[in-house]
Amino acid sequence: GEAWEIGARRVVRQFCYAGMPFSSDDVREMCVAPPNPNAWGSLFRALANEGLITDIGTTRSRRPDAHGRKVTRWRPSS
């Protein structure tokens, strides 16, 4: 779990450094799967609570297994 989280946080920081809005789909495409799928939500909630990212609305997931459900779009916090 810890190695996964370190890698996922690194990917989120890359999006933040680039100043690009992103969703969990974008991060998932660049990471290995976490030991528990609920880890994604926990990760983004923690990063928002730490002040690294800010919720800017929702978009539809591109992942076929998500069946178009809404996912949060994020941007780097200012």
N, C-alpha and C positions, 0 to 999 in steps of 0.2 A: 503494500500500500504506500509506504513512504516514498519509494523510488518512483512510482506512478505519479504521485502528487508533485514531486519535485519537477518531473518532466512536464506535466500539464501546466504548472505555474510558469515554467520557462516559456512555453508556447504562448500563454496569455500575455506575458511581458513583451514578447516579440510583437504581438498585435498592438499593444499599448505603445511601444516605442515607435511603431510605424504610424500611430495616430489613427488607425483604421477602426471603424465600427466592425463588430464581429458577433457571431452567435456561437453557441455550443457546437453546432455542426462544424464550423470552421476549425475549432480547436480539436474536436474529435477526429477530424481528417488527418491531423498531424500527430496524434498520440496513439499509444497502445491502449487497449481497453483497461479500465480500472478493475480491481478485484471484485468490486461490487458496483453495479450500474448506478446506484443511488449516490455514488461518490461525485458524480458530475454536479448534481444540485448543491451538494455540500461545498464543493470547491468554489463555485461561482458565488454562493452566499457568503463564504468566508472572504473572498477577494473583495466583494462589495463592502462588507463590514470593515475591512481593513482600509477602505478608501482608495483602492487601486482602480476599480472599475465602477461605472454608473449605468444603470438601466435606462435605455432610451426607447423602450417600446418592445413590440413583438414582430415576428415574421413567421412564416410557415416553414417548418423543417423540410430540408431537401432529402433527408434520409428516407428510403422506401419503407423501412420498418417503423417509422414514426407516423406514417399515414397522414402527413400534412398537418400534424398538430402544431400549435403555436409554441415557439421558443423565444426566449428573451434575446433582444439585441443589446449589446454592451458597447461602451466606448471608454477610453481612458478617462479617469477622473481628472479634473483640472485643479 
